[in-house]
Amino acid sequence: MRCGRIVFRPSFVPGLLAALGIGVLVLLGIWQLRRADEKVLIQAAYSAREAQSPLLFAGPDARRLITTPALPELRYRRLQVSGSYQRQRQFLLDNRTRDGVPGFHVLTPLRIAGSDRGLMVDRGWVALGRSRENLPASPAPGGRVTVRGLLEIPRADALVLGETGYQKGGWPKVVQRIELQRMSALLGYRLLPFVLWLDPKAGASLIREWQPYYGLSPARHRAYAFQWFALALTLFCLYVWASSRRAED
């Protein structure tokens, strides 16, 4: 193929490798765009359900909350429930950073009043402190309390390298992911298939800045998609340049 004084002479093997590389980069870009769309849908569901009137642990609402597995349409719904915190049996969800500072999310089981069930309450973030030998003290309120917050379904696919922490003795337990069945076994009663993100207005010293998705925001996904597509275009241009020669007179 010739364009003026430039002759394009592609070779099979370099062309095949370039095509494979470009194809992979384009697929990665498309995947990032799909992830961005998923996060937008999650954000929309979060905003819509947060605005609805809160559920109460009574009657039909209670029956819906007890179902196993958790009903997806209840995710991010507001809930109001009364009970007592199991203050001596807390879990610290490890590897939760905030502004580059390592820390934990404090998970405190709430024994629901008038029920044989419990609800795991994420009371917020606390910094690690000086060492792991001295875990941060995050006492929960005593006596009967009424808590409000948003329902979240724990991730079943959270990656863990090594032990999860549930097999170790003592309290609080430092765990790598939320496993409600194992928590239920340790507590001696069944937990609802949700975690309650405690209302930021609930007070105490813990930090609560909930977001409706894990990992990257939609904007970050789109930025990464642009980078993959730009790399694909760059590889294409390099291949064309490498396969082109100036024609001899």
N, C-alpha and C positions, 0 to 999 in steps of 0.2 A: 504494500500500500504506500502510495507516494502523495505527499502534500507539498507542492513547490519543490524546494531543494531538500526536504526532509523525507526520508524513507523509513517506514515502520516495518520492521522485520521481527515479528514475534517468534519465540521459541516455545516448543511444547512444554517442557518441564518447568521453566520459569513462569510461563503463562498459567499452568495448572496450579502451581504454588500460590501465585498472586490471586487467582480466582478463589482458591480455598480461603486464603487469608481475608480477602475482601468479604466473602460470604460470611465468615465467622464474625467479623467486626460489625457487619450490617445486622446480623441476627442478635448480637449483643445490644446494639442500639434499639432494635425493636423491642427486645425484652425489657429494657429500661423504660421505654415509653409505656408498655403494658403495666409495669409496676407503678408508674406514676398514675395511670388511670385507676388502678386498684386503690391507691392511697386517696385519690380524690373521692371515690365512692365511699370509702371508710369515713372520711371527713364529713361528707354529706349526711351519712347515717348518724354520726356522732352529734352533729348539730341539730338534726331533726329530733332525735330521741331525747337529747338533753333538755329540749324545750317542752317535752311532754310532762304531764302531771306524774308525781312519783308513785311508784308501786308501794303497796303496804303488804307486810307479811301476814296476810289473812285471806280467807276464802279462796276464790279462784286464782288470785295472784300468788298465793302461797303454793298452790298445786302446780302452777306453771314453773315456779322457781325450783321446785323439788325435782322436776323431771331430769332424767339422765339419758343422754348427754344434755348439756345446756342448750336451750333454744336460742338460735342465732338472733332472732328478732328481739330478744331481751338484752342483747349486748348494748351497752351505753345507756340503758334505761336508768333513770334515777330510782333509788330505793330508800325507804325509811323503815328501820327495824329497831326493836328494843331488845335488850338482853344484857349480859354481863361479860366483860372481857376476861379471858383466861390469862391473867397477867403473868403467871409464872411459866407459861408455855408459849413463848414467842419464837418466831422464825426470823432470821435475818437473810434476806435475799442478796446474795453476794454479787460483786462485780457490777455495781450500779454507780456510774460516774456522773458527776455534775460539774460543768465548767472545768473539767480535767481533774477534779478531786475524787478519789475513790471513796466509796461508801456502800451503804446497804439500804434496801427498802425494808421497813419494819412491818412484819406480818403478824397480826395478833388475832387469834380466834375469838369470835364472839359467840357465846352460847345463847341461842335465841330464846327469849322468854316464852313460856307456854308451848315449847316444841322440843322434840328430841334431836333437833338438828342444830348445826352450827354454821357460821359464815366466816370465812377468812377475810379479814379487813387489812388492806394495805394502808397503813397510817401515814406513810410518807417516807422521805429520804433523810438519812442521817450520815454524817461524815464518818469515815473509818476511825480517825483518831491517830494516835502515835504508833500503835502496833495492833496486831491481831490477838495478842495475848490479853489485852484489856478491851473487851468489846464495849461499844457505846451503850450507856444506860438509857433506855427509852420506855419508861414505865407508862402503862396505860391507865386511864381513869378507873377507879374502883367503884363498886356498887352497880346498880342498874343504870344503864345509859340508853339514850336513843341516838342512833347514828344515821347519817344520811350520806349518800354518795352515789357513784356511778358503778354499774355492774360491768365487769370485764370477764372474758373467757380466757383462762390461762393458755399460753401457747403450749401445744403438745410436741412441737418440733424444735424446741429450744435446744441448741447444741450444748452438750456438756462433755468436757474432756476430763476423764477420771471419775472420782467418786462424787456423788451428789450431796453428801453430807447428812442424809437421813439416818445412816447407820451408826453415827457417833452418839455417844452418851452426853448427858447434861443439857441444860437449857441456859440461854437461848441456843437454838441450832442454826448454824450457818449453812445455808443450802444454796445450790447452784441454779435451781429452777423450781417452779411451783408444781408440786405433784400432790393434788388434793387427796387422792386415795391413800397415799402413804401418810399424809398429814392426819387424815381421819383415823388410820390405824394407830398412830402414836397418841392421838388425843382420846381415843376410846368412844367416839361418836361420829356420825356421818356429817360431812360438810356439804353445803350446797355446791353445785358445780360452777360456781362463780367466785370471783374475788371482788370485793367492794373497794373501789377507790374512794377513800374518805374525802368528804367535802373539805376544800381548802379553808373554809371558814370555821372548821371545827376547833381551831386553837392548837395549843401545844407548840413545841419547838421544832417539830418535824416540817420539812419542806415538801409541799405538794404542788407539782406542776405537771398535771396529767396531759398526755397527748394521745390521740386516738389511733396511733399506729406505731409500730416498732421500726427502729432503724431510720432510714432516710426519708426526708419529706418529698412531696411530689416535685418541687422545684429542683431538688438535688438529683432526683432520678432523671429529669429532663436534661439537666446539665451533663450528666454522665452519658446520656444518649447522644447528645451533640458531640461529645468527645469521641465516642465510638464511630459515629458517622464521619467525623473529620479525619480520623485515622484511616478509615476505609478509603476516603477520597485521596488522602495523601499517598497511600499505598498504590492506588490506581495510577496516580500521576507519576510516581517513581517508576512503576513498571513501564509505562508508556515512554518515559524519558530514557530508561535503560535499554529499551528495545528499538530506539530510533537512532538513525545515523544520517549524517549529511551526505547527500548524493554527490558522487564525483562527477566532475565535468566531463 
